[in-house]
Amino acid sequence: KIFSCIEELLPSEEWKDIKRISVSLGPGSFTSTRISIAIARTIAQQLKNCNVDGISSFELMAPRLAKQLKKKEKRKPFWIRKDLPKRGFIAGKYQIDLSSDNFASELVKPSLFDKSSTLNPIIFAKENVEADVQRLLEISIKRHKEQQMSPWEKILPIYPISPVSNTQ
């Protein structure tokens, strides 16, 4: 039914005009992350020359959360952390772009850490869907203007709590 919903928003005869698709890679809900990435990849695969921008949810929230840091801390890398009920925590490391505090670089992709791990400075993840979707679109528009290529084949979900992965 998802394609019917997409068709309702954007009729398939207009899909040929799509040049870029934006999607969050997670960490997030296993099922919704997997489905959204599969849909983005499937549509891009069927369209000619369609890029897919995949950005981690922590990278999306980094500029917003960095506002909590002290002024001198904003110039340095920081960690975003999300505690898990049973298995340690997920964290990724970020650096705010000094030329534009609206963008952040992901220095360490979100991954699983043992509860005893110490990372500093640290900010706890806090979702804001509206703000994070806006950030996703801003990043994608910037990449489009810079004519960055982003093939759909390279877009994979972030699954830091996979049962086959090890903790750091």
C-alpha positions as CSV (number, residue, x, y, z in Angstrom):
1,K,0.0,0.0,0.0
2,I,3.0,2.4,0.5
3,F,3.4,2.9,-3.3
4,S,-0.3,3.9,-3.5
5,C,0.3,6.5,-0.8
6,I,3.4,7.8,-2.7
7,E,1.3,7.8,-6.0
8,E,-1.3,9.9,-4.2
9,L,1.3,12.5,-3.3
10,L,3.3,12.4,-6.5
11,P,1.7,10.7,-9.5
12,S,4.1,8.2,-11.1
13,E,4.1,10.0,-14.4
14,E,6.0,12.8,-12.6
15,W,8.6,10.5,-11.2
16,K,10.8,11.0,-14.2
17,D,11.5,14.5,-12.9
18,I,13.0,13.2,-9.6
19,K,16.7,13.8,-9.5
20,R,17.4,13.1,-5.9
21,I,15.9,11.3,-2.9
22,S,16.7,11.9,0.7
23,V,16.4,9.3,3.5
24,S,17.6,8.8,7.1
25,L,19.8,5.8,7.6
26,G,19.1,5.4,11.3
27,P,19.8,4.5,14.0
28,G,16.1,4.2,14.5
29,S,13.3,1.6,14.3
30,F,14.7,-1.5,12.6
31,T,11.5,-2.0,10.5
32,S,10.8,1.6,9.5
33,T,14.5,2.3,8.7
34,R,14.7,-0.8,6.5
35,I,11.4,-0.1,4.7
36,S,12.2,3.6,4.0
37,I,15.7,2.8,2.6
38,A,14.3,0.0,0.5
39,I,11.7,2.3,-1.0
40,A,14.2,5.0,-1.7
41,R,16.7,2.6,-3.3
42,T,13.9,0.9,-5.4
43,I,12.6,4.2,-6.8
44,A,16.1,5.5,-7.5
45,Q,17.1,2.2,-9.2
46,Q,14.1,2.5,-11.6
47,L,14.8,6.2,-12.4
48,K,17.7,7.2,-14.6
49,N,20.4,9.3,-12.9
50,C,18.6,9.6,-9.6
51,N,20.8,10.1,-6.5
52,V,19.9,9.0,-3.0
53,D,21.2,10.9,-0.1
54,G,21.4,8.7,3.0
55,I,22.2,10.6,6.3
56,S,22.3,9.3,9.8
57,S,19.6,10.5,12.2
58,F,22.3,11.6,14.6
59,E,24.0,13.7,11.9
60,L,20.7,15.4,11.2
61,M,20.2,16.3,14.9
62,A,23.8,17.3,15.6
63,P,23.6,21.0,14.7
64,R,20.4,21.4,16.7
65,L,21.8,19.5,19.7
66,A,25.1,21.3,19.6
67,K,23.4,24.5,20.7
68,Q,23.5,22.9,24.2
69,L,27.3,23.1,24.2
70,K,29.3,25.9,25.6
71,K,30.7,28.3,23.0
72,K,34.3,26.9,23.1
73,E,33.0,23.3,23.1
74,K,31.1,23.9,19.8
75,R,34.5,24.1,18.0
76,K,35.5,20.6,19.1
77,P,34.1,17.2,18.2
78,F,31.3,15.9,20.5
79,W,29.3,12.6,20.8
80,I,25.6,12.0,20.5
81,R,24.4,9.2,22.7
82,K,21.1,7.2,22.8
83,D,20.8,4.7,25.7
84,L,19.4,1.3,25.0
85,P,17.2,-0.5,27.6
86,K,19.2,-3.8,27.6
87,R,22.4,-3.3,25.6
88,G,24.6,-0.3,26.4
89,F,24.2,2.7,24.2
90,I,24.5,3.9,20.6
91,A,26.9,6.9,20.0
92,G,28.3,8.8,17.0
93,K,30.9,11.6,16.9
94,Y,30.3,14.9,15.2
95,Q,31.9,18.2,14.4
96,I,30.0,21.4,13.6
97,D,31.1,23.0,10.3
98,L,32.5,26.4,11.5
99,S,31.6,28.1,8.2
100,S,28.0,27.1,8.7
101,D,26.7,26.0,12.1
102,N,23.7,24.5,10.3
103,F,25.8,21.5,9.1
104,A,27.8,18.8,10.9
105,S,30.3,16.2,9.8
106,E,30.0,12.7,11.0
107,L,33.4,11.7,12.3
108,V,32.4,8.3,13.8
109,K,29.2,6.6,12.5
110,P,26.7,5.6,15.2
111,S,27.7,2.3,16.7
112,L,27.0,0.2,19.8
113,F,29.1,0.8,23.0
114,D,29.3,-1.0,26.2
115,K,27.6,0.7,29.2
116,S,31.0,1.2,30.8
117,S,32.4,3.3,27.9
118,T,33.1,6.9,28.5
119,L,32.8,9.5,25.8
120,N,33.2,13.3,26.2
121,P,31.7,15.7,25.6
122,I,28.4,14.0,25.2
123,I,24.8,15.1,24.3
124,F,21.9,12.8,24.6
125,A,19.9,12.2,21.4
126,K,16.6,14.0,21.2
127,E,14.3,13.5,18.2
128,N,12.5,16.3,16.6
129,V,11.0,14.9,13.4
130,E,10.0,18.2,11.8
131,A,13.4,19.8,12.4
132,D,15.3,16.7,11.4
133,V,13.4,16.3,8.1
134,Q,14.1,19.9,7.4
135,R,17.8,19.3,8.0
136,L,17.7,16.2,5.7
137,L,16.3,18.3,2.9
138,E,18.8,21.1,3.5
139,I,21.7,18.7,3.3
140,S,20.3,17.1,0.2
141,I,19.7,20.4,-1.6
142,K,23.2,21.5,-0.8
143,R,24.6,18.2,-2.2
144,H,22.4,18.7,-5.3
145,K,23.7,22.3,-5.9
146,E,27.2,21.0,-5.5
147,Q,26.4,18.2,-8.0
148,Q,27.6,15.5,-5.6
149,M,26.9,12.0,-6.9
150,S,25.2,9.7,-4.5
151,P,24.4,6.3,-6.1
152,W,21.6,4.3,-4.6
153,E,23.8,1.2,-4.3
154,K,25.8,2.8,-1.5
155,I,22.9,3.6,0.7
156,L,22.6,1.1,3.6
157,P,20.9,1.3,6.9
158,I,22.8,1.8,10.2
159,Y,22.0,-1.2,12.4
160,P,24.2,-0.7,15.5
161,I,22.1,-3.2,17.5
162,S,22.2,-6.0,15.1
163,P,22.4,-9.4,16.8
164,V,25.5,-10.3,14.8
165,S,27.5,-7.1,15.6
166,N,30.0,-6.7,18.4
167,T,30.2,-3.9,21.0
168,Q,33.2,-1.6,21.0
